[in-house]
Amino acid sequence: MFDLQLPLALPMDYDGMRTDDASLRTDNVTDYKRTCIDFIEDISHDYLAWVDYYKLPESEDKKRRAEIQATIDRTNEWIAKVPQTIKAVDVVMNDGIQKMAESTAGKPFQIGVFVNGTSSYTMTKPGIIDINVKAAGREGRKTKLGYHFKDDRFRIESTCDAYLEEAGLPENEFDLMDIHLKLHAENAHKRDVISFTVTVSETQNGTEIDRRGMTTIIHVV
């Protein structure tokens, strides 16, 4: 049973990484895909338990449950069709867990992360990938680029040597955020997968009052 005594910040901050060693016990990608599809289904019950615990208004409750279910469906579709290696399966699975955490926490202010005009599940070619981040705070509040965890600006997991450029990132607050980040994936090859999370803080009078992450997965084609 999911421990509801855990901090309420868990769904927003949780890194969504598998901690068991299932991937070390098989080298059969097809078998591992089945294991991870089952794992996604199983762990979703933990996030739904958090939604129960929050006792949200009906419309918000339904929205979060629908987003969790959509993540289960799309993640398991990707696990079945996209990865060709154990590592790639892990990347897709962990991306789905991260997205379920974000859906559980909700999206109190507007935030969008786009690659080639598409959000959440995307495709692109190797190279320097443009990421467009848009956000708007509530009731006149501002937004700024935040940190995923402590000193880590972004969360990223991939099957190649991909990284998000951190030099020259904007530190200011925005009335309407519309910025571009550079994801370096020059060494990527077809069928590589890259999952990353961009975090945005909502501020008032210069103080962070809320923050949310938005996770995106890229299938290199």
C-alpha positions in Angstrom: 0.0 0.0 0.0 1.3 3.5 -0.8 2.6 5.3 2.2 0.5 8.5 2.4 2.8 9.7 5.2 5.4 10.7 2.7 5.9 14.5 2.1 3.2 16.0 -0.1 6.0 17.5 -2.3 6.9 14.0 -3.5 4.9 14.1 -6.8 6.5 17.3 -7.9 10.1 16.7 -6.8 10.4 12.9 -7.1 12.9 11.9 -9.7 10.9 8.9 -10.8 13.7 6.5 -11.1 13.5 2.7 -10.7 15.5 1.6 -7.7 15.4 -2.2 -8.2 17.8 -4.2 -10.3 15.3 -5.8 -12.7 17.3 -4.6 -15.6 20.3 -6.4 -14.4 18.5 -9.8 -14.3 17.7 -10.0 -18.0 19.3 -9.1 -21.3 16.1 -9.9 -23.3 14.6 -6.6 -24.4 11.2 -8.0 -25.1 10.9 -9.6 -21.7 12.1 -6.4 -20.0 9.5 -4.4 -21.9 6.8 -6.6 -20.5 8.2 -6.1 -17.0 8.3 -2.4 -17.4 4.8 -2.1 -18.9 3.5 -4.0 -15.8 5.6 -1.7 -13.5 4.1 1.4 -15.0 0.6 0.0 -14.4 1.5 -0.9 -10.8 3.1 2.3 -9.8 0.2 4.3 -11.2 -1.9 3.1 -8.3 0.5 4.9 -5.9 -0.1 8.2 -7.7 -3.8 7.7 -7.9 -3.6 7.2 -4.1 -2.1 10.6 -3.8 -5.0 12.1 -5.8 -7.4 10.4 -3.4 -5.5 11.9 -0.5 -5.6 15.4 -1.8 -9.5 15.4 -1.8 -9.6 17.8 -4.8 -12.7 19.4 -6.3 -14.4 17.0 -8.7 -13.2 18.7 -11.9 -9.6 18.8 -10.8 -9.7 15.3 -9.5 -11.0 14.0 -12.9 -8.4 16.1 -14.8 -5.4 14.6 -12.8 -6.8 11.1 -13.1 -7.3 11.5 -16.8 -3.7 12.8 -17.2 -2.3 9.9 -15.3 -4.2 7.4 -17.4 -3.1 9.1 -20.6 0.5 8.9 -19.4 0.1 5.2 -18.7 -1.3 4.6 -22.2 1.3 6.7 -24.1 4.3 5.5 -22.1 3.4 1.8 -22.5 2.9 2.4 -26.2 6.3 3.9 -26.5 7.9 1.1 -24.4 6.4 -1.4 -26.8 7.4 0.3 -30.0 10.4 2.6 -29.6 13.2 1.3 -27.4 15.7 -1.2 -28.9 17.9 -1.7 -25.7 17.4 -2.2 -22.0 18.8 1.3 -21.4 16.2 2.9 -23.8 13.4 1.0 -22.1 14.6 2.5 -18.7 14.6 6.0 -20.2 11.1 5.7 -21.5 9.8 4.1 -18.3 11.4 6.7 -16.1 10.0 9.5 -18.3 6.5 8.1 -17.8 6.9 7.9 -14.0 8.1 11.5 -14.0 5.1 12.6 -16.0 2.7 10.7 -13.7 4.3 12.6 -10.7 3.7 15.9 -12.5 0.1 15.0 -13.3 -0.5 14.1 -9.7 0.9 17.4 -8.5 -1.3 19.3 -11.0 -0.5 22.4 -13.1 -1.7 25.5 -11.2 -0.1 27.9 -13.7 0.5 27.7 -17.4 3.6 26.0 -18.6 4.5 24.4 -21.9 7.7 22.9 -23.3 7.9 22.3 -27.1 10.2 20.6 -29.5 9.3 21.2 -33.1 6.0 22.6 -31.9 5.1 19.4 -30.1 5.0 18.8 -26.3 5.5 15.7 -24.1 6.2 13.1 -26.7 8.3 14.3 -29.7 10.6 13.2 -32.5 13.5 15.0 -34.1 16.9 14.5 -35.8 20.3 14.5 -34.1 22.0 17.8 -33.6 21.4 20.9 -31.4 17.7 20.7 -30.6 15.7 23.9 -30.0 13.4 23.8 -26.9 10.8 26.5 -26.5 9.6 27.1 -23.0 6.5 29.2 -22.3 4.9 30.0 -19.0 2.5 32.5 -17.4 1.8 33.0 -13.7 -1.5 33.4 -12.1 -3.1 36.7 -11.2 -0.3 38.9 -12.4 2.5 36.8 -10.8 5.7 36.3 -12.8 7.6 33.2 -13.8 11.3 32.3 -14.1 13.4 29.3 -15.0 13.8 27.2 -11.9 15.8 24.3 -10.6 14.7 20.7 -10.8 16.4 19.7 -7.5 18.8 21.8 -5.4 21.7 22.7 -7.7 20.5 20.7 -10.7 18.9 23.0 -13.2 17.5 20.2 -15.4 16.7 16.5 -15.2 18.0 14.6 -18.2 18.3 10.9 -19.0 19.2 9.5 -22.4 20.8 6.7 -24.4 23.4 9.2 -25.8 25.6 11.9 -24.6 22.8 14.6 -24.6 22.9 17.6 -22.3 21.1 20.9 -21.9 23.3 24.0 -22.3 23.4 26.0 -19.1 25.6 28.9 -20.2 23.7 32.2 -20.6 20.4 31.0 -19.2 18.0 33.8 -18.3 17.9 34.5 -14.6 15.2 37.3 -14.8 11.5 37.0 -14.1 8.9 37.2 -17.0 5.4 38.5 -17.3 5.0 36.0 -20.1 7.9 33.6 -20.5 8.9 32.6 -24.0 12.5 31.4 -24.1 14.6 29.0 -26.0 17.0 26.4 -24.6 19.6 24.3 -26.5 19.7 20.5 -26.1 23.0 19.2 -27.4 22.4 15.8 -29.1 25.0 16.0 -31.9 26.2 12.4 -31.1 22.7 10.9 -31.1 21.7 8.2 -33.5 18.4 6.9 -34.8 16.4 5.1 -32.1 18.1 7.0 -29.3 15.7 8.4 -26.7 16.2 11.5 -24.5 14.0 12.5 -21.6 14.4 15.8 -19.9 12.5 18.0 -17.4 12.4 21.8 -17.4 11.3 23.4 -14.1 9.6 26.8 -13.9 9.1 28.8 -10.7 6.1 31.1 -10.1 7.1 34.2 -8.2 5.5 37.1 -6.4 7.5 40.1 -5.3 10.7 38.2 -6.1 9.9 35.2 -4.0 9.1 31.7 -5.3 5.6 30.6 -4.3 5.2 27.6 -6.5 7.1 25.6 -9.1 6.4 22.8 -11.5 8.3 20.6 -13.9 7.4 19.6 -17.4 8.9 16.4 -18.8 9.5 15.8 -22.5 10.7 12.7 -24.3 12.4 12.8 -27.7 12.7 9.8 -30.1 15.7 10.5 -32.4 14.8 9.7 -36.0 
